[in-house]
Amino acid sequence: MILSAACSALITLMLSIAPESRLRTMVFWMIGDLAGAPMRWLPWIILAGATAFALRSARAINVMALHAEAAVTLGINVGVLRKGLFFVSALLAASAVTNAAAWASSA
């Protein structure tokens, strides 16, 4: 609760000191409007690669979701699969954050 109140106060401060010309775009951005966002291709390429990895590994992921020891007995290299999943999820998160940050700086 304290962290939420602090972040809310910080956002209110930023809105109160913002120039009048940027206030409207800031409010729309806070409610999720991405109309002015330029098209960037790198996040889409990363998303396509992550989707290809997920489709290629779907059966192994399903078996590993049941039980990791059962997956090992079925010949799935659980360690490599986990590392791949961690890497892909980190890459997707980094892509989303950098894309949002790049858009926010251009707005």
Beta strands, then each sheet from edge to edge (+ up, - down):
end
